[in-house]
Amino acid sequence: MKTRFLYCVCLMQASTCIQGDEMSEKKDTKSRILDAALEMFSEKGFKATTTRAIADKANVNEVTLFRYFGSKEKLFFEIVDNEANVRMNIINMKFEPSENMVGDLTMIGGYISKNMMERASFFKLLVMEVDRYPEIWEHIGTVPLAAISKLGQYFDMAKKKGLVRKDLDSEIMAVSFFSFLFRILVTNAFLGDDLFTKKNRDDGIREFAELFVNGVAKRSD
C-alpha cells in the first residue's frame, strides 16, 4: 500500500513538472515572437514586416505565430499592451524630497530615463505607426504624463518643505525637467546615440539636475 502511494505521488510530481515545462515553453515561444516582432516592426515598420519574417527571426513556424496571435495586427497591439508596464513602474515610484535635491533628481531622472530607454525601440515603433493607427497616440503619451505627474508631486512636496521657490509652478518645473530626459530618449531611438553630448547618460542627468536645482531652489534671504 505504501509503495503504491509513493508511486502515485511520484506520478503527480512528474505530471506537475511536465505541465510546468510546457507552460514555460509556451511563454518562451510567445516572448520570442513578441521580441522578434518589436525589433522588426521598429526597423522596417508595420507594413513592410511580414509574419513569415517575424516567425523566422523568432525561430518558429508561421503557423505557430498565428496560433498565438491570430494576425499581424493583433500581434502589434499585444506589443503595445505589454509595454504599458513602464508606465506602472513610474507611477509606483516612491520618493521623499530631501535637502539634497541634486541627488534626488539625479536618482529620479535616472530611474525614469532607464525605464524609457529600455523601451526606445517600442517608442520608435509607436511614432512610426501613429499615422496608421491614431489610437496608439494614447500609448505614446501615457509615459510622459506619468513621469510629469510624479515630478510635479516631488516639486509640490519640495515646496512644502521650503526647498523650492513657491513662486514657481510645479507642473512647469516637471515639464522642464522631463524635457531633458525625453530628448535623450528621442535622440537614442532615432539616431542610435546622443549626438548633442559626449557625456554618458548618468553624468548628463546629474549635471542637468545640478543646473536645474540652482535655478529653482529657494534663495536664502
C-alpha positions in Angstrom: 0.0 0.0 0.0 2.8 2.4 1.0 4.6 1.6 -2.3 1.5 2.3 -4.3 1.0 5.6 -2.5 4.6 6.7 -3.2 4.2 5.7 -6.8 1.1 7.9 -7.1 2.9 10.8 -5.5 5.8 10.4 -8.0 3.4 10.4 -10.9 1.7 13.6 -9.6 5.0 15.3 -9.2 6.1 14.2 -12.7 2.9 15.5 -14.2 3.3 18.8 -12.4 6.8 19.2 -13.7 5.7 18.4 -17.3 2.9 20.9 -17.1 5.3 23.5 -15.7 7.8 22.8 -18.5 5.0 23.1 -21.1 3.8 26.4 -19.7 7.4 27.7 -19.6 8.0 26.6 -23.2 4.8 28.4 -24.3 5.8 31.5 -22.5 9.3 31.4 -24.0 7.8 30.9 -27.5 5.4 33.8 -27.1 8.2 36.0 -25.7 10.5 35.2 -28.7 7.8 36.1 -31.2 7.0 39.4 -29.4 10.7 40.3 -29.2 11.2 39.5 -32.8 8.2 41.4 -33.9 9.1 44.5 -31.9 12.6 44.5 -33.4 11.4 44.1 -37.0 8.5 46.5 -36.7 10.9 49.1 -35.3 13.4 48.6 -38.1 11.0 48.2 -41.1 7.7 49.5 -40.0 4.4 47.5 -39.7 3.6 47.3 -43.4 7.0 46.1 -44.7 7.3 43.5 -42.0 5.8 40.1 -42.8 4.7 37.4 -40.4 6.9 34.9 -42.1 10.0 37.1 -41.4 8.9 37.5 -37.8 8.5 33.8 -37.4 11.9 33.1 -39.0 13.6 35.6 -36.6 11.8 34.0 -33.6 12.8 30.5 -34.8 9.2 29.3 -35.1 7.0 28.5 -38.0 4.4 30.9 -39.2 1.5 28.6 -38.1 2.8 28.9 -34.5 2.7 32.7 -34.8 -0.9 32.7 -35.9 -1.8 30.2 -33.3 -0.6 32.6 -30.6 -1.7 35.9 -32.1 -4.2 35.3 -34.9 -2.9 38.1 -37.1 -0.1 40.6 -37.6 -2.3 43.4 -36.3 -3.2 41.5 -33.1 0.5 40.8 -32.6 1.2 44.5 -33.0 -1.3 45.6 -30.4 -0.2 42.9 -27.9 3.2 44.5 -28.1 1.6 47.9 -27.3 -0.4 46.4 -24.4 2.6 44.6 -23.0 4.8 47.7 -22.9 2.3 49.5 -20.6 4.2 48.2 -17.6 6.8 51.0 -18.0 4.0 53.5 -17.0 3.2 51.5 -13.9 6.9 51.4 -12.9 7.0 55.2 -13.0 3.6 55.6 -11.2 4.8 53.3 -8.4 8.0 55.3 -7.7 8.4 56.2 -4.1 10.4 59.2 -3.0 10.5 62.0 -0.5 12.3 65.3 -1.1 15.5 65.8 0.8 17.8 68.8 1.2 20.0 67.1 -1.4 17.7 67.9 -4.3 20.5 67.3 -6.9 20.8 63.8 -5.6 17.0 63.4 -5.5 16.6 64.5 -9.1 19.6 62.5 -10.3 18.0 59.4 -8.9 14.5 60.1 -10.1 15.7 61.2 -13.5 18.0 58.1 -13.8 15.1 55.8 -13.0 12.7 57.4 -15.4 15.3 57.6 -18.2 16.3 53.9 -17.6 12.7 52.7 -17.9 12.2 54.7 -21.1 15.5 53.8 -22.7 14.8 50.1 -22.2 11.8 50.6 -24.5 13.4 53.0 -27.0 12.5 50.6 -29.9 8.9 50.5 -28.7 8.8 54.3 -28.7 10.2 54.5 -32.2 7.6 51.9 -33.3 4.7 53.9 -32.0 5.9 57.1 -33.6 6.4 55.3 -36.9 2.9 53.8 -36.9 0.8 56.6 -35.3 -0.5 57.7 -38.7 -1.7 54.2 -39.5 -3.2 53.7 -36.0 -4.1 57.1 -34.5 -5.4 55.3 -31.3 -1.8 54.4 -30.3 -1.1 58.1 -29.7 -2.7 57.4 -26.3 0.1 54.9 -25.5 2.8 57.4 -26.6 1.5 60.0 -24.1 1.0 57.8 -21.1 4.6 57.5 -20.0 5.4 61.2 -20.3 2.2 62.1 -18.5 3.0 59.7 -15.7 6.6 61.0 -15.4 5.5 64.6 -15.4 2.8 63.9 -12.8 5.4 62.2 -10.5 7.9 65.0 -10.9 5.1 67.5 -10.2 4.3 65.7 -6.9 8.0 65.9 -6.0 8.2 69.6 -6.6 4.9 70.1 -4.6 6.4 68.3 -1.6 9.7 70.2 -2.0 7.7 73.5 -1.9 6.0 72.5 1.4 9.4 71.7 2.9 10.7 75.1 1.8 13.2 73.6 -0.6 11.8 75.2 -3.8 10.7 78.7 -4.6 7.0 79.0 -4.0 6.5 81.4 -7.0 7.4 78.6 -9.4 4.7 76.4 -10.9 5.3 72.7 -10.1 3.9 71.5 -13.4 6.2 73.8 -15.4 9.2 72.6 -13.4 8.2 69.0 -14.0 7.7 69.5 -17.8 11.1 71.3 -18.0 13.0 68.6 -16.2 11.3 65.8 -18.1 12.1 67.5 -21.4 15.8 66.8 -20.9 15.0 63.1 -20.2 12.7 62.9 -23.2 15.4 64.4 -25.5 17.7 61.6 -24.5 15.1 59.0 -25.5 14.3 60.6 -28.9 17.9 61.0 -30.0 18.7 57.5 -29.0 15.6 55.9 -30.5 16.0 57.6 -33.9 19.7 58.3 -34.2 21.1 55.4 -32.2 23.2 57.7 -30.0 23.0 61.1 -28.3 24.8 63.4 -30.7 24.4 66.5 -28.5 26.7 65.5 -25.7 29.6 63.1 -25.2 28.8 62.5 -21.6 27.2 59.3 -20.5 23.6 59.4 -19.6 24.0 59.2 -15.8 26.6 62.1 -15.7 24.5 64.2 -18.0 21.4 63.7 -15.8 23.4 64.6 -12.7 24.8 67.8 -14.2 21.5 68.8 -15.6 19.9 68.2 -12.1 22.6 70.5 -10.6 21.9 73.2 -13.2 18.2 72.8 -12.7 18.3 73.0 -8.9 20.5 76.1 -9.0 17.6 77.8 -10.8 14.6 76.6 -8.8 16.0 76.2 -5.2 14.7 78.6 -2.6 17.0 81.6 -2.3 18.4 82.4 1.1 17.3 85.8 2.3 
